[in-house]
Amino acid sequence: MHPADIFTPGTCLFLVLLCSLTTTAPLTVKHIFEDNHNWAAFHLAEKDNLRNIEINEVNKMLSCKDASRGFFTYECEHCNIMKTVYFGCNSRICTNCGKNHTDKWAKSLGNALFNVPHRHAVLTIPDALWPIVRRNRFLHKVLMDAAIAAINDTISYKHRNGQLTAGAIVVLHPFSKRMDFNSHLHILVTEGGFDKRGRFIHQKIIPFNAMRKTWQYQVLTQFKAALPKTSGFAVHIDQLFKKYHKGFVVYLPEESRITNKRKIARYVARYIRHPAVANTRLHRYDGKKVTFWYKDHEGKRHFVTMAVREFIRALIQHIPDRNFKMIRHYGAYSRRTKRKYSRYLQRSIRQVTFEDIITKANKWAPNCPSSYTRGRKMTFMCYGRVHR
């Protein structure tokens, strides 16, 4: 049989379709925004309702890995092949950059923690407060301030010699797994606190159930002080005190006690900080609707389907206001007081130098693509940026 007889028109068509199926790029948030000019149409229709920060963060995501964001150039010393690696965007909604940023932050966190046991807790507020927080986004800061007050009051309750100061890293999550607006806090807190002499007082048993009432009191009283004085809101606050007579929910996930600092990076990356929806949770997109999935506390998978514009709106609503810090360090971890307890740190705190940047650039160097030198690390040559 002649080789040409094997590749009939039908066979060729089948091979083309097979290749297209096997080489289809994974579904991404960026693709959904770009496809069919979805973001441009949404921007035009909702321009009067969009915050500037939402527009800027989306535009950053759409320019991710673009030359205008900057790049490193590398060269193979053996075959002189050059390669350019473009920078990411660090947008709040870029799932690729969000994952990379999370991993880096989690790894550096292990070196910044005190050599004491830590606990992970989730502090929530009732759904009746969600619309109020959404309309008054400055309350996110009030919510985070209330958390450390509740923690210090709780660990100091049975301490005879006065107030203890815990170290807490508070992370704001303004969304639920369904991407609804659901403000809650993830907290990594020392298992105990520091007394006035700078000694760490260990408390293996922290009464988190008892903290429910303290957490409720701090949230409601601080919200009441921060918002305009209206009789309607004052009545609403009183009703929430009565309705939730056991306090607001304080939840401890499984493996909430962390004693090994080596596990911090893996644990924190899983629980503490992540984008509202990751590319891996995108299930289907047909040009009009988007389907993504999430797992409940029992591990059961649920699917949510939204129209494209509804999906875009749900995602960008969680972009924080400009310069708002989603992660805050309180108590013994605050910048002003951390050095006071430096003997509990694994290593000293120092500023990043230019040599550190070069070291990182070489660490990120890609392998040479040449078949002769494949596997060899390329050498950093220069940094560049194309201005447009």
Secondary structure, DSSP 8 states (H G I E B T S, - for coil): --HHHHS-HHHHHHHHHHHHHHT-----HHHHHHGGGHHHHHHHHHTTT--HHHHHHHHHHHTTT-GGG-EEEEE-TTT--EEEEE-----TT-HHHHHHHHHHHHHHHHHHSBSS-EEEEEEE--GGGHHHHHH-TTHHHHHHHHHHHHHHHHHHTT-TTS--B-EEEEEEEEE-TTS-EEEEEEEEEESEEE-TTS-EEE-S---TTTHHHHHHHHHHHHHHHHS---HHHHHHHHHHHHHTTT-S-EE--TT-EE--GGGHHHHHHHHT---SS-GGGEEEE-SSEEEEEEE-TT--EEEEEEEHHHHHHHHHTT---TT--SEEEEETTSTTTGGGGGGGBSS------HHHHHHHHHHT--B---TTTTT-B-EEEEEE----
